[in-house]
Amino acid sequence: MDKKMFIEKMMELLDLEEAPALEDDLGNFEEWDSLGFVSFLSMANKVSATRVPPDKVRSAKTLGDLFALVKKDS
């Protein structure tokens, strides 16, 4: 997954009207709750070649941390 696609997916998942920055703290998003967590895991596991561990998602502090879990290594 590239950065543009990640931002688009996160805008949908977090119900945002403006594109967030990768440096944005997850705690600043009202929609980043247990449902957002599960929705992210579902999306991440669909786009990632490997399963994204829930504990890594729990330890994420920023959108960039989440992006690092799903970005395409190239």
Distance bins in CASP14 RR format, pairs under 12 A and 6 or more apart:
PFRMAT RR
TARGET T0000
AUTHOR 0000-0000-0000
RMODE 2
METHOD distances of the structure
MODEL  1
1 7 0 0 0 0 0 1 0 0 0 0 0
1 8 0 0 0 0 1 0 0 0 0 0 0
1 9 1 0 0 1 0 0 0 0 0 0 0
1 10 0 0 0 0 0 1 0 0 0 0 0
1 43 0 0 0 0 1 0 0 0 0 0 0
1 44 0 0 0 0 1 0 0 0 0 0 0
1 45 0 0 0 0 0 1 0 0 0 0 0
1 46 0 0 0 0 1 0 0 0 0 0 0
1 47 1 0 1 0 0 0 0 0 0 0 0
1 48 1 0 0 1 0 0 0 0 0 0 0
1 49 0 0 0 0 0 1 0 0 0 0 0
1 52 0 0 0 0 0 1 0 0 0 0 0
1 66 0 0 0 0 0 1 0 0 0 0 0
1 67 0 0 0 0 1 0 0 0 0 0 0
1 68 0 0 0 0 0 1 0 0 0 0 0
1 69 0 0 0 0 1 0 0 0 0 0 0
1 70 1 0 1 0 0 0 0 0 0 0 0
1 71 1 0 1 0 0 0 0 0 0 0 0
1 72 1 0 1 0 0 0 0 0 0 0 0
1 73 0 0 0 0 0 1 0 0 0 0 0
1 74 0 0 0 0 0 1 0 0 0 0 0
2 8 0 0 0 0 1 0 0 0 0 0 0
2 9 0 0 0 0 0 1 0 0 0 0 0
2 47 0 0 0 0 0 1 0 0 0 0 0
2 67 0 0 0 0 1 0 0 0 0 0 0
2 70 0 0 0 0 1 0 0 0 0 0 0
2 71 1 0 0 1 0 0 0 0 0 0 0
2 72 1 0 0 1 0 0 0 0 0 0 0
2 73 0 0 0 0 0 1 0 0 0 0 0
2 74 0 0 0 0 1 0 0 0 0 0 0
3 9 0 0 0 0 0 1 0 0 0 0 0
3 10 0 0 0 0 0 1 0 0 0 0 0
3 19 0 0 0 0 0 1 0 0 0 0 0
3 20 0 0 0 0 0 1 0 0 0 0 0
3 21 0 0 0 0 0 1 0 0 0 0 0
3 22 1 0 0 1 0 0 0 0 0 0 0
3 63 0 0 0 0 0 1 0 0 0 0 0
3 64 0 0 0 0 1 0 0 0 0 0 0
3 66 0 0 0 0 0 1 0 0 0 0 0
3 67 1 0 0 1 0 0 0 0 0 0 0
3 68 0 0 0 0 0 1 0 0 0 0 0
3 70 0 0 0 0 0 1 0 0 0 0 0
3 71 1 0 0 1 0 0 0 0 0 0 0
3 72 0 0 0 0 1 0 0 0 0 0 0
3 74 0 0 0 0 0 1 0 0 0 0 0
4 10 0 0 0 0 0 1 0 0 0 0 0
4 11 0 0 0 0 0 1 0 0 0 0 0
4 19 0 0 0 0 1 0 0 0 0 0 0
4 22 0 0 0 0 0 1 0 0 0 0 0
4 67 0 0 0 0 0 1 0 0 0 0 0
4 71 0 0 0 0 0 1 0 0 0 0 0
4 72 0 0 0 0 0 1 0 0 0 0 0
5 11 0 0 0 0 0 1 0 0 0 0 0
5 12 0 0 0 0 0 1 0 0 0 0 0
5 43 0 0 0 0 0 1 0 0 0 0 0
5 44 0 0 0 0 0 1 0 0 0 0 0
5 46 0 0 0 0 0 1 0 0 0 0 0
5 47 1 0 0 1 0 0 0 0 0 0 0
5 67 0 0 0 0 0 1 0 0 0 0 0
5 70 0 0 0 0 1 0 0 0 0 0 0
5 71 0 0 0 0 1 0 0 0 0 0 0
5 72 0 0 0 0 1 0 0 0 0 0 0
6 12 0 0 0 0 0 1 0 0 0 0 0
6 13 0 0 0 0 0 1 0 0 0 0 0
6 14 0 0 0 0 0 1 0 0 0 0 0
6 19 0 0 0 0 0 1 0 0 0 0 0
6 20 0 0 0 0 0 1 0 0 0 0 0
6 21 0 0 0 0 0 1 0 0 0 0 0
6 22 0 0 0 0 1 0 0 0 0 0 0
6 40 0 0 0 0 0 1 0 0 0 0 0
6 43 0 0 0 0 1 0 0 0 0 0 0
6 44 0 0 0 0 1 0 0 0 0 0 0
6 47 0 0 0 0 1 0 0 0 0 0 0
6 48 0 0 0 0 0 1 0 0 0 0 0
6 63 0 0 0 0 1 0 0 0 0 0 0
6 64 0 0 0 0 1 0 0 0 0 0 0
6 65 0 0 0 0 0 1 0 0 0 0 0
6 66 1 0 0 1 0 0 0 0 0 0 0
6 67 1 0 1 0 0 0 0 0 0 0 0
6 68 0 0 0 0 0 1 0 0 0 0 0
6 69 0 0 0 0 1 0 0 0 0 0 0
6 70 1 0 0 1 0 0 0 0 0 0 0
6 71 1 0 0 1 0 0 0 0 0 0 0
6 72 0 0 0 0 1 0 0 0 0 0 0
7 13 0 0 0 0 0 1 0 0 0 0 0
7 14 0 0 0 0 0 1 0 0 0 0 0
7 16 0 0 0 0 1 0 0 0 0 0 0
7 18 0 0 0 0 0 1 0 0 0 0 0
7 19 1 0 1 0 0 0 0 0 0 0 0
7 20 1 0 0 1 0 0 0 0 0 0 0
7 21 0 0 0 0 1 0 0 0 0 0 0
7 22 0 0 0 0 1 0 0 0 0 0 0
7 24 0 0 0 0 0 1 0 0 0 0 0
7 63 0 0 0 0 1 0 0 0 0 0 0
7 64 0 0 0 0 0 1 0 0 0 0 0
7 66 0 0 0 0 0 1 0 0 0 0 0
7 67 0 0 0 0 1 0 0 0 0 0 0
7 70 0 0 0 0 0 1 0 0 0 0 0
7 71 0 0 0 0 0 1 0 0 0 0 0
8 14 0 0 0 0 0 1 0 0 0 0 0
8 16 0 0 0 0 0 1 0 0 0 0 0
8 19 0 0 0 0 1 0 0 0 0 0 0
8 20 0 0 0 0 0 1 0 0 0 0 0
8 43 0 0 0 0 0 1 0 0 0 0 0
8 47 0 0 0 0 0 1 0 0 0 0 0
9 16 0 0 0 0 0 1 0 0 0 0 0
9 19 0 0 0 0 0 1 0 0 0 0 0
9 20 0 0 0 0 0 1 0 0 0 0 0
9 36 0 0 0 0 0 1 0 0 0 0 0
9 39 0 0 0 0 1 0 0 0 0 0 0
9 40 0 0 0 0 1 0 0 0 0 0 0
9 42 0 0 0 0 0 1 0 0 0 0 0
9 43 1 0 1 0 0 0 0 0 0 0 0
9 44 0 0 0 0 1 0 0 0 0 0 0
9 46 0 0 0 0 1 0 0 0 0 0 0
9 47 1 0 0 1 0 0 0 0 0 0 0
9 48 0 0 0 0 0 1 0 0 0 0 0
9 63 0 0 0 0 0 1 0 0 0 0 0
9 66 0 0 0 0 1 0 0 0 0 0 0
9 67 0 0 0 0 0 1 0 0 0 0 0
9 70 0 0 0 0 1 0 0 0 0 0 0
9 71 0 0 0 0 0 1 0 0 0 0 0
10 16 1 0 0 1 0 0 0 0 0 0 0
10 18 0 0 0 0 0 1 0 0 0 0 0
10 19 0 0 0 0 1 0 0 0 0 0 0
10 20 1 0 0 1 0 0 0 0 0 0 0
10 21 0 0 0 0 0 1 0 0 0 0 0
10 22 0 0 0 0 1 0 0 0 0 0 0
10 24 0 0 0 0 1 0 0 0 0 0 0
10 26 0 0 0 0 0 1 0 0 0 0 0
10 29 0 0 0 0 1 0 0 0 0 0 0
10 31 0 0 0 0 1 0 0 0 0 0 0
10 32 0 0 0 0 1 0 0 0 0 0 0
10 36 0 0 0 0 0 1 0 0 0 0 0
10 39 0 0 0 0 0 1 0 0 0 0 0
10 40 0 0 0 0 1 0 0 0 0 0 0
10 43 0 0 0 0 1 0 0 0 0 0 0
10 44 0 0 0 0 0 1 0 0 0 0 0
10 47 0 0 0 0 0 1 0 0 0 0 0
10 60 0 0 0 0 0 1 0 0 0 0 0
10 62 0 0 0 0 0 1 0 0 0 0 0
10 63 1 0 0 1 0 0 0 0 0 0 0
10 64 0 0 0 0 1 0 0 0 0 0 0
10 66 1 0 0 1 0 0 0 0 0 0 0
10 67 0 0 0 0 1 0 0 0 0 0 0
10 70 0 0 0 0 0 1 0 0 0 0 0
11 17 1 0 0 1 0 0 0 0 0 0 0
11 18 1 0 0 1 0 0 0 0 0 0 0
11 19 1 0 0 1 0 0 0 0 0 0 0
11 20 1 0 0 1 0 0 0 0 0 0 0
11 21 0 0 0 0 0 1 0 0 0 0 0
11 24 0 0 0 0 0 1 0 0 0 0 0
11 29 0 0 0 0 0 1 0 0 0 0 0
11 31 0 0 0 0 0 1 0 0 0 0 0
11 63 0 0 0 0 0 1 0 0 0 0 0
12 19 0 0 0 0 0 1 0 0 0 0 0
12 20 0 0 0 0 0 1 0 0 0 0 0
12 31 0 0 0 0 0 1 0 0 0 0 0
12 36 0 0 0 0 0 1 0 0 0 0 0
12 39 0 0 0 0 1 0 0 0 0 0 0
12 40 0 0 0 0 0 1 0 0 0 0 0
12 43 0 0 0 0 1 0 0 0 0 0 0
13 20 0 0 0 0 0 1 0 0 0 0 0
13 26 0 0 0 0 0 1 0 0 0 0 0
13 29 0 0 0 0 1 0 0 0 0 0 0
13 31 1 0 0 1 0 0 0 0 0 0 0
13 32 0 0 0 0 1 0 0 0 0 0 0
13 33 0 0 0 0 0 1 0 0 0 0 0
13 35 0 0 0 0 1 0 0 0 0 0 0
13 36 1 0 0 1 0 0 0 0 0 0 0
13 37 0 0 0 0 0 1 0 0 0 0 0
13 38 0 0 0 0 0 1 0 0 0 0 0
13 39 1 0 1 0 0 0 0 0 0 0 0
13 40 1 0 0 1 0 0 0 0 0 0 0
13 41 0 0 0 0 0 1 0 0 0 0 0
13 42 0 0 0 0 1 0 0 0 0 0 0
13 43 1 0 0 1 0 0 0 0 0 0 0
13 44 0 0 0 0 0 1 0 0 0 0 0
13 63 0 0 0 0 0 1 0 0 0 0 0
13 66 0 0 0 0 1 0 0 0 0 0 0
13 70 0 0 0 0 0 1 0 0 0 0 0
14 20 1 0 0 1 0 0 0 0 0 0 0
14 24 0 0 0 0 1 0 0 0 0 0 0
14 26 0 0 0 0 1 0 0 0 0 0 0
14 27 0 0 0 0 0 1 0 0 0 0 0
14 28 0 0 0 0 1 0 0 0 0 0 0
14 29 1 0 1 0 0 0 0 0 0 0 0
14 30 0 0 0 0 1 0 0 0 0 0 0
14 31 1 0 1 0 0 0 0 0 0 0 0
14 32 1 0 0 1 0 0 0 0 0 0 0
14 33 0 0 0 0 0 1 0 0 0 0 0
14 35 0 0 0 0 0 1 0 0 0 0 0
14 36 1 0 0 1 0 0 0 0 0 0 0
14 37 0 0 0 0 0 1 0 0 0 0 0
14 39 0 0 0 0 1 0 0 0 0 0 0
14 40 0 0 0 0 1 0 0 0 0 0 0
14 43 0 0 0 0 0 1 0 0 0 0 0
14 63 0 0 0 0 1 0 0 0 0 0 0
14 66 0 0 0 0 0 1 0 0 0 0 0
15 29 0 0 0 0 1 0 0 0 0 0 0
15 30 0 0 0 0 1 0 0 0 0 0 0
15 31 1 0 1 0 0 0 0 0 0 0 0
15 32 0 0 0 0 0 1 0 0 0 0 0
15 33 0 0 0 0 0 1 0 0 0 0 0
15 35 0 0 0 0 0 1 0 0 0 0 0
15 36 0 0 0 0 1 0 0 0 0 0 0
15 39 0 0 0 0 0 1 0 0 0 0 0
16 24 0 0 0 0 1 0 0 0 0 0 0
16 28 0 0 0 0 0 1 0 0 0 0 0
16 29 1 0 0 1 0 0 0 0 0 0 0
16 30 0 0 0 0 1 0 0 0 0 0 0
16 31 1 0 0 1 0 0 0 0 0 0 0
16 32 0 0 0 0 0 1 0 0 0 0 0
16 63 0 0 0 0 0 1 0 0 0 0 0
18 24 0 0 0 0 0 1 0 0 0 0 0
18 29 0 0 0 0 0 1 0 0 0 0 0
19 63 0 0 0 0 0 1 0 0 0 0 0
20 26 0 0 0 0 1 0 0 0 0 0 0
20 27 0 0 0 0 0 1 0 0 0 0 0
20 28 0 0 0 0 1 0 0 0 0 0 0
20 29 1 0 0 1 0 0 0 0 0 0 0
20 31 0 0 0 0 0 1 0 0 0 0 0
20 32 0 0 0 0 0 1 0 0 0 0 0
20 62 0 0 0 0 1 0 0 0 0 0 0
20 63 1 0 1 0 0 0 0 0 0 0 0
20 64 0 0 0 0 1 0 0 0 0 0 0
20 66 0 0 0 0 0 1 0 0 0 0 0
20 67 0 0 0 0 0 1 0 0 0 0 0
21 28 0 0 0 0 0 1 0 0 0 0 0
21 29 0 0 0 0 0 1 0 0 0 0 0
21 62 0 0 0 0 1 0 0 0 0 0 0
21 63 1 0 0 1 0 0 0 0 0 0 0
21 64 0 0 0 0 1 0 0 0 0 0 0
21 67 0 0 0 0 0 1 0 0 0 0 0
22 60 0 0 0 0 0 1 0 0 0 0 0
22 61 0 0 0 0 0 1 0 0 0 0 0
22 62 1 0 0 1 0 0 0 0 0 0 0
22 63 1 0 1 0 0 0 0 0 0 0 0
22 64 1 1 0 0 0 0 0 0 0 0 0
22 65 0 0 0 0 1 0 0 0 0 0 0
22 66 0 0 0 0 1 0 0 0 0 0 0
22 67 1 0 1 0 0 0 0 0 0 0 0
22 68 0 0 0 0 1 0 0 0 0 0 0
22 71 0 0 0 0 0 1 0 0 0 0 0
23 61 0 0 0 0 0 1 0 0 0 0 0
23 62 1 0 1 0 0 0 0 0 0 0 0
23 63 1 0 0 1 0 0 0 0 0 0 0
23 64 1 0 0 1 0 0 0 0 0 0 0
23 65 0 0 0 0 0 1 0 0 0 0 0
23 67 0 0 0 0 0 1 0 0 0 0 0
24 32 0 0 0 0 0 1 0 0 0 0 0
24 60 0 0 0 0 0 1 0 0 0 0 0
24 61 0 0 0 0 0 1 0 0 0 0 0
24 62 1 0 0 1 0 0 0 0 0 0 0
24 63 1 0 1 0 0 0 0 0 0 0 0
24 64 0 0 0 0 1 0 0 0 0 0 0
24 65 0 0 0 0 0 1 0 0 0 0 0
24 66 0 0 0 0 0 1 0 0 0 0 0
24 67 0 0 0 0 0 1 0 0 0 0 0
25 32 0 0 0 0 1 0 0 0 0 0 0
25 60 0 0 0 0 0 1 0 0 0 0 0
25 61 1 0 0 1 0 0 0 0 0 0 0
25 62 1 0 1 0 0 0 0 0 0 0 0
25 63 0 0 0 0 1 0 0 0 0 0 0
25 64 0 0 0 0 0 1 0 0 0 0 0
25 65 0 0 0 0 1 0 0 0 0 0 0
25 66 0 0 0 0 0 1 0 0 0 0 0
26 32 1 0 1 0 0 0 0 0 0 0 0
26 33 0 0 0 0 0 1 0 0 0 0 0
26 36 0 0 0 0 1 0 0 0 0 0 0
26 37 0 0 0 0 1 0 0 0 0 0 0
26 40 0 0 0 0 1 0 0 0 0 0 0
26 57 0 0 0 0 1 0 0 0 0 0 0
26 58 0 0 0 0 0 1 0 0 0 0 0
26 59 0 0 0 0 0 1 0 0 0 0 0
26 60 1 0 0 1 0 0 0 0 0 0 0
26 61 1 0 0 1 0 0 0 0 0 0 0
26 62 1 0 0 1 0 0 0 0 0 0 0
26 63 1 0 0 1 0 0 0 0 0 0 0
26 64 0 0 0 0 1 0 0 0 0 0 0
26 65 1 0 0 1 0 0 0 0 0 0 0
26 66 1 0 0 1 0 0 0 0 0 0 0
26 67 0 0 0 0 0 1 0 0 0 0 0
27 33 0 0 0 0 1 0 0 0 0 0 0
27 36 0 0 0 0 0 1 0 0 0 0 0
27 37 0 0 0 0 0 1 0 0 0 0 0
27 60 0 0 0 0 0 1 0 0 0 0 0
27 61 0 0 0 0 1 0 0 0 0 0 0
27 62 0 0 0 0 1 0 0 0 0 0 0
27 63 0 0 0 0 0 1 0 0 0 0 0
27 65 0 0 0 0 0 1 0 0 0 0 0
28 61 0 0 0 0 0 1 0 0 0 0 0
28 62 0 0 0 0 1 0 0 0 0 0 0
28 63 0 0 0 0 1 0 0 0 0 0 0
29 36 0 0 0 0 1 0 0 0 0 0 0
29 37 0 0 0 0 0 1 0 0 0 0 0
29 40 0 0 0 0 0 1 0 0 0 0 0
29 60 0 0 0 0 0 1 0 0 0 0 0
29 62 0 0 0 0 0 1 0 0 0 0 0
29 63 0 0 0 0 1 0 0 0 0 0 0
29 66 0 0 0 0 0 1 0 0 0 0 0
30 36 0 0 0 0 0 1 0 0 0 0 0
31 37 0 0 0 0 0 1 0 0 0 0 0
31 38 0 0 0 0 0 1 0 0 0 0 0
31 39 0 0 0 0 1 0 0 0 0 0 0
31 40 0 0 0 0 0 1 0 0 0 0 0
32 38 0 0 0 0 0 1 0 0 0 0 0
32 39 0 0 0 0 1 0 0 0 0 0 0
32 40 0 0 0 0 1 0 0 0 0 0 0
32 57 0 0 0 0 0 1 0 0 0 0 0
32 58 0 0 0 0 0 1 0 0 0 0 0
32 60 0 0 0 0 1 0 0 0 0 0 0
32 61 0 0 0 0 0 1 0 0 0 0 0
32 62 0 0 0 0 0 1 0 0 0 0 0
32 63 0 0 0 0 1 0 0 0 0 0 0
32 65 0 0 0 0 0 1 0 0 0 0 0
32 66 0 0 0 0 1 0 0 0 0 0 0
33 39 0 0 0 0 1 0 0 0 0 0 0
33 40 0 0 0 0 0 1 0 0 0 0 0
34 40 0 0 0 0 0 1 0 0 0 0 0
34 41 0 0 0 0 0 1 0 0 0 0 0
34 54 0 0 0 0 0 1 0 0 0 0 0
34 57 0 0 0 0 0 1 0 0 0 0 0
34 58 0 0 0 0 0 1 0 0 0 0 0
35 41 0 0 0 0 0 1 0 0 0 0 0
35 42 0 0 0 0 0 1 0 0 0 0 0
36 42 0 0 0 0 1 0 0 0 0 0 0
36 43 0 0 0 0 1 0 0 0 0 0 0
36 44 0 0 0 0 0 1 0 0 0 0 0
36 57 0 0 0 0 1 0 0 0 0 0 0
36 66 0 0 0 0 0 1 0 0 0 0 0
37 43 0 0 0 0 0 1 0 0 0 0 0
37 44 0 0 0 0 0 1 0 0 0 0 0
37 52 0 0 0 0 0 1 0 0 0 0 0
37 54 1 0 0 1 0 0 0 0 0 0 0
37 55 0 0 0 0 0 1 0 0 0 0 0
37 56 0 0 0 0 0 1 0 0 0 0 0
37 57 1 0 0 1 0 0 0 0 0 0 0
37 58 1 0 0 1 0 0 0 0 0 0 0
37 59 0 0 0 0 0 1 0 0 0 0 0
37 60 0 0 0 0 1 0 0 0 0 0 0
37 66 0 0 0 0 0 1 0 0 0 0 0
38 44 0 0 0 0 0 1 0 0 0 0 0
38 45 0 0 0 0 0 1 0 0 0 0 0
38 52 0 0 0 0 0 1 0 0 0 0 0
38 54 0 0 0 0 1 0 0 0 0 0 0
38 57 0 0 0 0 1 0 0 0 0 0 0
38 58 0 0 0 0 0 1 0 0 0 0 0
39 45 0 0 0 0 0 1 0 0 0 0 0
39 46 0 0 0 0 0 1 0 0 0 0 0
39 57 0 0 0 0 0 1 0 0 0 0 0
39 66 0 0 0 0 0 1 0 0 0 0 0
40 46 0 0 0 0 0 1 0 0 0 0 0
40 47 0 0 0 0 0 1 0 0 0 0 0
40 48 0 0 0 0 0 1 0 0 0 0 0
40 52 0 0 0 0 1 0 0 0 0 0 0
40 54 0 0 0 0 1 0 0 0 0 0 0
40 56 0 0 0 0 0 1 0 0 0 0 0
40 57 1 0 0 1 0 0 0 0 0 0 0
40 58 0 0 0 0 0 1 0 0 0 0 0
40 60 0 0 0 0 1 0 0 0 0 0 0
40 63 0 0 0 0 0 1 0 0 0 0 0
40 65 0 0 0 0 0 1 0 0 0 0 0
40 66 1 0 0 1 0 0 0 0 0 0 0
40 67 0 0 0 0 0 1 0 0 0 0 0
40 69 0 0 0 0 1 0 0 0 0 0 0
40 70 0 0 0 0 1 0 0 0 0 0 0
41 47 0 0 0 0 0 1 0 0 0 0 0
41 48 0 0 0 0 0 1 0 0 0 0 0
41 51 0 0 0 0 1 0 0 0 0 0 0
41 52 1 0 0 1 0 0 0 0 0 0 0
41 53 0 0 0 0 1 0 0 0 0 0 0
41 54 1 0 0 1 0 0 0 0 0 0 0
41 55 0 0 0 0 0 1 0 0 0 0 0
41 56 0 0 0 0 0 1 0 0 0 0 0
41 57 1 0 0 1 0 0 0 0 0 0 0
41 58 0 0 0 0 0 1 0 0 0 0 0
41 60 0 0 0 0 0 1 0 0 0 0 0
41 66 0 0 0 0 0 1 0 0 0 0 0
41 69 0 0 0 0 1 0 0 0 0 0 0
41 70 0 0 0 0 0 1 0 0 0 0 0
42 48 0 0 0 0 0 1 0 0 0 0 0
42 51 0 0 0 0 0 1 0 0 0 0 0
42 52 0 0 0 0 1 0 0 0 0 0 0
42 54 0 0 0 0 0 1 0 0 0 0 0
42 57 0 0 0 0 0 1 0 0 0 0 0
42 70 0 0 0 0 0 1 0 0 0 0 0
43 52 0 0 0 0 1 0 0 0 0 0 0
43 57 0 0 0 0 0 1 0 0 0 0 0
43 66 0 0 0 0 0 1 0 0 0 0 0
43 69 0 0 0 0 0 1 0 0 0 0 0
43 70 0 0 0 0 1 0 0 0 0 0 0
44 50 0 0 0 0 1 0 0 0 0 0 0
44 51 0 0 0 0 1 0 0 0 0 0 0
44 52 1 0 1 0 0 0 0 0 0 0 0
44 53 0 0 0 0 1 0 0 0 0 0 0
44 54 0 0 0 0 1 0 0 0 0 0 0
44 56 0 0 0 0 1 0 0 0 0 0 0
44 57 1 0 0 1 0 0 0 0 0 0 0
44 60 0 0 0 0 0 1 0 0 0 0 0
44 66 1 0 0 1 0 0 0 0 0 0 0
44 67 0 0 0 0 0 1 0 0 0 0 0
44 68 0 0 0 0 0 1 0 0 0 0 0
44 69 1 0 0 1 0 0 0 0 0 0 0
44 70 1 0 1 0 0 0 0 0 0 0 0
44 71 0 0 0 0 0 1 0 0 0 0 0
45 51 1 0 1 0 0 0 0 0 0 0 0
45 52 1 0 1 0 0 0 0 0 0 0 0
45 53 0 0 0 0 0 1 0 0 0 0 0
45 54 0 0 0 0 0 1 0 0 0 0 0
45 57 0 0 0 0 0 1 0 0 0 0 0
45 69 0 0 0 0 0 1 0 0 0 0 0
45 70 0 0 0 0 1 0 0 0 0 0 0
46 52 0 0 0 0 0 1 0 0 0 0 0
46 70 0 0 0 0 1 0 0 0 0 0 0
47 66 0 0 0 0 0 1 0 0 0 0 0
47 67 0 0 0 0 0 1 0 0 0 0 0
47 69 0 0 0 0 0 1 0 0 0 0 0
47 70 1 0 1 0 0 0 0 0 0 0 0
47 71 0 0 0 0 1 0 0 0 0 0 0
47 72 0 0 0 0 1 0 0 0 0 0 0
48 56 0 0 0 0 0 1 0 0 0 0 0
48 57 0 0 0 0 0 1 0 0 0 0 0
48 66 0 0 0 0 0 1 0 0 0 0 0
48 67 0 0 0 0 0 1 0 0 0 0 0
48 68 0 0 0 0 0 1 0 0 0 0 0
48 69 1 0 0 1 0 0 0 0 0 0 0
48 70 1 0 1 0 0 0 0 0 0 0 0
48 71 0 0 0 0 1 0 0 0 0 0 0
48 72 0 0 0 0 1 0 0 0 0 0 0
48 73 0 0 0 0 0 1 0 0 0 0 0
49 69 0 0 0 0 0 1 0 0 0 0 0
49 70 0 0 0 0 1 0 0 0 0 0 0
49 71 0 0 0 0 0 1 0 0 0 0 0
49 72 0 0 0 0 1 0 0 0 0 0 0
49 73 0 0 0 0 1 0 0 0 0 0 0
50 56 0 0 0 0 0 1 0 0 0 0 0
50 69 0 0 0 0 1 0 0 0 0 0 0
50 70 0 0 0 0 1 0 0 0 0 0 0
50 72 0 0 0 0 0 1 0 0 0 0 0
50 73 0 0 0 0 0 1 0 0 0 0 0
51 57 0 0 0 0 0 1 0 0 0 0 0
51 69 0 0 0 0 0 1 0 0 0 0 0
51 70 0 0 0 0 0 1 0 0 0 0 0
52 58 0 0 0 0 0 1 0 0 0 0 0
52 59 0 0 0 0 0 1 0 0 0 0 0
52 60 0 0 0 0 0 1 0 0 0 0 0
52 65 0 0 0 0 0 1 0 0 0 0 0
52 66 0 0 0 0 1 0 0 0 0 0 0
52 67 0 0 0 0 0 1 0 0 0 0 0
52 68 0 0 0 0 0 1 0 0 0 0 0
52 69 1 0 1 0 0 0 0 0 0 0 0
52 70 1 0 0 1 0 0 0 0 0 0 0
52 71 0 0 0 0 0 1 0 0 0 0 0
53 59 0 0 0 0 1 0 0 0 0 0 0
53 60 0 0 0 0 0 1 0 0 0 0 0
53 69 0 0 0 0 1 0 0 0 0 0 0
53 70 0 0 0 0 0 1 0 0 0 0 0
54 60 0 0 0 0 0 1 0 0 0 0 0
54 69 0 0 0 0 0 1 0 0 0 0 0
55 69 0 0 0 0 0 1 0 0 0 0 0
56 65 0 0 0 0 1 0 0 0 0 0 0
56 66 0 0 0 0 1 0 0 0 0 0 0
56 68 0 0 0 0 1 0 0 0 0 0 0
56 69 1 0 1 0 0 0 0 0 0 0 0
56 70 0 0 0 0 0 1 0 0 0 0 0
57 63 0 0 0 0 0 1 0 0 0 0 0
57 64 0 0 0 0 0 1 0 0 0 0 0
57 65 0 0 0 0 1 0 0 0 0 0 0
57 66 1 0 0 1 0 0 0 0 0 0 0
57 67 0 0 0 0 0 1 0 0 0 0 0
57 68 0 0 0 0 0 1 0 0 0 0 0
57 69 1 0 0 1 0 0 0 0 0 0 0
57 70 0 0 0 0 1 0 0 0 0 0 0
58 65 0 0 0 0 0 1 0 0 0 0 0
58 66 0 0 0 0 0 1 0 0 0 0 0
58 69 0 0 0 0 0 1 0 0 0 0 0
59 65 1 0 0 1 0 0 0 0 0 0 0
59 66 0 0 0 0 0 1 0 0 0 0 0
59 68 0 0 0 0 0 1 0 0 0 0 0
59 69 0 0 0 0 0 1 0 0 0 0 0
60 66 1 0 1 0 0 0 0 0 0 0 0
60 67 0 0 0 0 1 0 0 0 0 0 0
60 68 0 0 0 0 1 0 0 0 0 0 0
60 69 1 0 0 1 0 0 0 0 0 0 0
60 70 0 0 0 0 0 1 0 0 0 0 0
61 68 0 0 0 0 0 1 0 0 0 0 0
62 68 0 0 0 0 1 0 0 0 0 0 0
62 69 0 0 0 0 0 1 0 0 0 0 0
63 69 0 0 0 0 0 1 0 0 0 0 0
63 70 0 0 0 0 0 1 0 0 0 0 0
63 71 0 0 0 0 0 1 0 0 0 0 0
64 70 0 0 0 0 0 1 0 0 0 0 0
64 71 0 0 0 0 1 0 0 0 0 0 0
65 71 0 0 0 0 0 1 0 0 0 0 0
END
